[in-house]
Amino acid sequence: MKVLLISPNGLQELSGGGLYLRSLAEAVCAVRGVTEVTIVSKDMGPEMAFVPPAHCRTVYLRKNKVRDVLARARLYPTYLITYLSRLVQHAQEADVVLFHNSRCGLLMDIIRRRVPGKTYAILSDNVEAELQRQHRGGNVLRQVSQAVDLWLIRRAEAPCRSADFMTFITEADRALFASHFGHPARTGVLPISLSAGDTSARAASGDVPQILFTAHFGFAPNQTALRHFAGVAARYGEIGARPAIFVAAGARAAEMAAPYPQLHVVDTPAPGTMAATFARATLYAAPVSWGSGMKTKVAEALSFGIPVVCLPNAAVGYEAALSDERYREAIFVVETEQEMAEALHRILQTQDLASLRDIALSAFDALYSQASQTRRLELLLFAQ
């Protein structure tokens, strides 16, 4: 079986979308019976967050302002449409064509008409129309621009329901998509899954605890979350708790965290630096209060054995862990900045933090590991 995986995200990208794409790529490359995989994604430069196995090859496409303008002139919300002829050529060589991101629904429909007889699927990581709807605001010109983008996204997402199968990160996303566009013929849930984190650089027990929040801070939900994170840091200091370092790491972190001097910043880290930052963290805070979909960074924290304290929005998709008595202590859900600061303080006072780390790793292995993702994808592919 030859598989083509197409994504508007970058395979080497450090954002949540990039992490989810890598989890899908690793799962596809590990599926039994798959002899060749071609992964088409955005060119992110030389950094290698993912190195494919021998039977999997990568094709990188450049994204720039010209291609963005050309795509919107063709009423399409992503630059991939400007590479249509090249994508059609790749599809002709494949047995199965997978599109990561529901913005690719219209692109899937166009390619399927030109290259029939293949299996076509959408592997979504958000209901993009709902995410765009939540972004609306600002001045009149901004609102008009956002309304146009919303129309483009809905137009692109609607054909997803005609795919041979469509997957969602969470059950909530599956229901949300159906409420917008109707039920696809066959669906599945592929939660966020990752390779195990390297904990060899873990901080010593006597070091000052580090409370970590990571994100791509170019996105509005994460900018709001960064403000919450700074608020948590301030409230934590007011408690008079054990000293701790609050670390914000990710793309554009320095720019967006400039108003918050209480935060330690790791700006646009390379993959190795980001992994080391996770390994040194004691706890992970996820103060994300809005935005659809499962938050990849929570699974990444679990993969390093880091207990998580989060707002309800960041707990979406982790119901399996929260409902299982073996794993529920790995993720603490709170409602406010004050409650998050108090929870962080309480956890850092525990004498059994090592036990919480073990629970976090066990939850990851059972529910969000790469092996579990491969098994789920095999069930979908071989049911054709």
Secondary structure, 3 states (H helix, E strand, C coil): CEEEEECCCCCCCCCHHHHHHHHHHHHHHHCCCCCEEEEEEECCCCCCCCCCCCCEEEEEECCCHHHHHHHHHCCCCCHHHHHHHHHHHHHHCCCEEEEECHHHHHHHHHHHHHCCCCEEEEECCCCHHHHHHHCCCCCHHHHHHHHHHHHHHHHHHHHHHHCCEEEECCHHHHHHHHHHHCCCCCEEECCCCECCCCCCCCCCCCCCCEEEEECCCCCHHHHHHHHHHHHHHHHHHHHCCCCCEEEEEECCHHHHCCCCCCCEEEECCCHHHHHHHHHHCCEEEECCCCCCCCCHHHHHHHHCCCCEEECHHHHCCCHHHHCCCCCHHHEEECCCHHHHHHHHHHHHHCCCHHHHHHHHHHHHHHHHEHHHHHHHHHHHHCCC
